[in-house]
Amino acid sequence: MSKENLLTPYNSDNLNLKNRVVMAPMTRSRAANEGNVATDEFQGLYYEQRASGGLLITEGSQVSAEAVGYINTPGIYTDEQVEGWKKVTKRVHDKGGKIFIQLWHVGRVSHPDFHNGALPVSASAINPNAKSFTYEGFKDTVTPKELTIEDIKRTVKDFQKAGQNAIEAGFDGVEIHSSNGYLFQQFFNGCSNTRTDEYGGSIENRARFFFEVLDAMKEVIPQEKIGARFNPSCHGLFGMEVDEQTIPTFEYIIKKLNDYNLAYVHLSEPFTDVSEVPFAVTEIAKHFRPLYNGTLMINTAFDKEKGDKVIADGLADLVAFGKPYISNPDLVGRFEQDLEIATWDENTFYTAGKEGYTDYPAISK
Ligand SMILES: Cc1cc2nc3c(=O)[nH]c(=O)nc-3n(C[C@H](O)[C@H](O)[C@H](O)COP(=O)(O)O)c2cc1C
């Protein structure tokens, strides 16, 4: 047992944080409608209010127009978007905070409505049979277009450019969103990747696109400023399924990340009960901690007690809080002073306006 807990500073060669409480990336659908731009008024205030966290990770932010799959989610590929984010990073830095941007491509979890009628893209032409939230409400997803090799190379470049943009916008780093059933995981998992070229079949092939992005990213950003997020036992979300190859695929990826010098690897415990799902791992931190030598961040359903314990047990270095951060902008202050944790209102997770966004009060002194 170590004596560290959530409130102890974290210092590694790559990351110096005032505490180990991280704000998990969360889509809130409040970007300006025109141009998917983050604004001072919305995202600026929202992240500033939460700047006492050791590290903030923004909501998923698209790396290209093709990467979009939700309404009013911010991007990081146009000049206007970069200018918008500059105001946000400044406000967080002025409050002594640190902020990474989550770089996102939804792949097949999208709808032709977002692409002037064109098909969303994925590893293979397999419909996730999910719902896409469009400007006209929920619609059924469609069978996506399989990315050609040329398309894949272009997408690698999109991520690289978005990484460059992120640094220009003042972010302390980027998190690659290789989680939760979106494009990278569509390559990792057999249920969504039936390719027979060098991006499909073997574990190494299914991980290739991710590592190509990582390698391209580290040409333009120091790798100490890059993190990556995974949800290995993601099952039932956007058509994702765990099979016998899934966990070995993540073991391969996470072990291989020891050859890099990343800011951190961010893992989620399962979002749902997977105790009955064959081949799923139910305790992610326990399973993967021994495989990775660098900074490990863990997430999902933590509170102060569980967070302190996972750190003290040596199973993770940092803990990311999602929903508690929505309704407790001063989550760190509340942990410090043992104050009550306010509950969040699911009805305002993705609605427009400030209600349920920047109107949760801070109560700590
Ligand atoms: C409103 C909402 C939006 C989310 N958006 C994202 C996102 O953009 N990117 C991501 O990786 N995870 C996203 N998640 C997942 C969270 O980061 C986190 O993994 C999940 O909420 C579990 O953590 P918690 O139990 O602390 O809430 C979202 C979750 C919520 C509740």
The ligand as an SDF file (V2000), in Angstrom:
LIG
                    3D

 31 33  0  0  0  0  0  0  0  0999 V2000
  -22.5480   13.1040  -20.8330 C   0  0  0  0  0  0  0  0  0  0  0  0
  -21.4100   12.1740  -21.1320 C   0  0  0  0  0  0  0  0  0  0  0  0
  -20.6350   12.3900  -22.2560 C   0  0  0  0  0  0  0  0  0  0  0  0
  -19.5220   11.5650  -22.5220 C   0  0  0  0  0  0  0  0  0  0  0  0
  -18.7200   11.8470  -23.5930 N   0  0  0  0  0  0  0  0  0  0  0  0
  -17.5460   11.1880  -23.7500 C   0  0  0  0  0  0  0  0  0  0  0  0
  -16.5970   11.6150  -24.7150 C   0  0  0  0  0  0  0  0  0  0  0  0
  -16.7680   12.6080  -25.4430 O   0  0  0  0  0  0  0  0  0  0  0  0
  -15.4470   10.8880  -24.8180 N   0  0  0  0  0  0  0  0  0  0  0  0
  -15.1920    9.7960  -24.0340 C   0  0  0  0  0  0  0  0  0  0  0  0
  -14.1400    9.1670  -24.1580 O   0  0  0  0  0  0  0  0  0  0  0  0
  -16.0800    9.3980  -23.0950 N   0  0  0  0  0  0  0  0  0  0  0  0
  -17.2190   10.0910  -22.9110 C   0  0  0  0  0  0  0  0  0  0  0  0
  -18.0710    9.7320  -21.8980 N   0  0  0  0  0  0  0  0  0  0  0  0
  -17.6780    8.6790  -20.9540 C   0  0  0  0  0  0  0  0  0  0  0  0
  -17.0150    9.2940  -19.7180 C   0  0  0  0  0  0  0  0  0  0  0  0
  -15.7520    9.8700  -20.0470 O   0  0  0  0  0  0  0  0  0  0  0  0
  -16.7830    8.2350  -18.6310 C   0  0  0  0  0  0  0  0  0  0  0  0
  -16.0030    7.2160  -19.1900 O   0  0  0  0  0  0  0  0  0  0  0  0
  -18.0850    7.6260  -18.0950 C   0  0  0  0  0  0  0  0  0  0  0  0
  -19.0070    8.6530  -17.7600 O   0  0  0  0  0  0  0  0  0  0  0  0
  -17.8240    6.7670  -16.8670 C   0  0  0  0  0  0  0  0  0  0  0  0
  -17.2130    7.5380  -15.8470 O   0  0  0  0  0  0  0  0  0  0  0  0
  -18.0770    8.0550  -14.5740 P   0  0  0  0  0  0  0  0  0  0  0  0
  -18.6680    6.8210  -13.9440 O   0  0  0  0  0  0  0  0  0  0  0  0
  -17.0950    8.7320  -13.6710 O   0  0  0  0  0  0  0  0  0  0  0  0
  -19.1370    8.9570  -15.1070 O   0  0  0  0  0  0  0  0  0  0  0  0
  -19.2130   10.4990  -21.6510 C   0  0  0  0  0  0  0  0  0  0  0  0
  -20.0320   10.2760  -20.5350 C   0  0  0  0  0  0  0  0  0  0  0  0
  -21.0990   11.1040  -20.2660 C   0  0  0  0  0  0  0  0  0  0  0  0
  -21.9220   10.8650  -19.0180 C   0  0  0  0  0  0  0  0  0  0  0  0
  1  2  1  0
  2  3  1  0
  2 30  2  0
  3  4  2  0
  4  5  1  0
  4 28  1  0
  5  6  2  0
  6  7  1  0
  6 13  1  0
  7  8  2  0
  7  9  1  0
  9 10  1  0
 10 11  2  0
 10 12  1  0
 12 13  2  0
 13 14  1  0
 14 15  1  0
 14 28  1  0
 15 16  1  0
 16 17  1  0
 16 18  1  0
 18 19  1  0
 18 20  1  0
 20 21  1  0
 20 22  1  0
 22 23  1  0
 23 24  1  0
 24 25  2  0
 24 26  1  0
 24 27  1  0
 28 29  2  0
 29 30  1  0
 30 31  1  0
M  END
$$$$
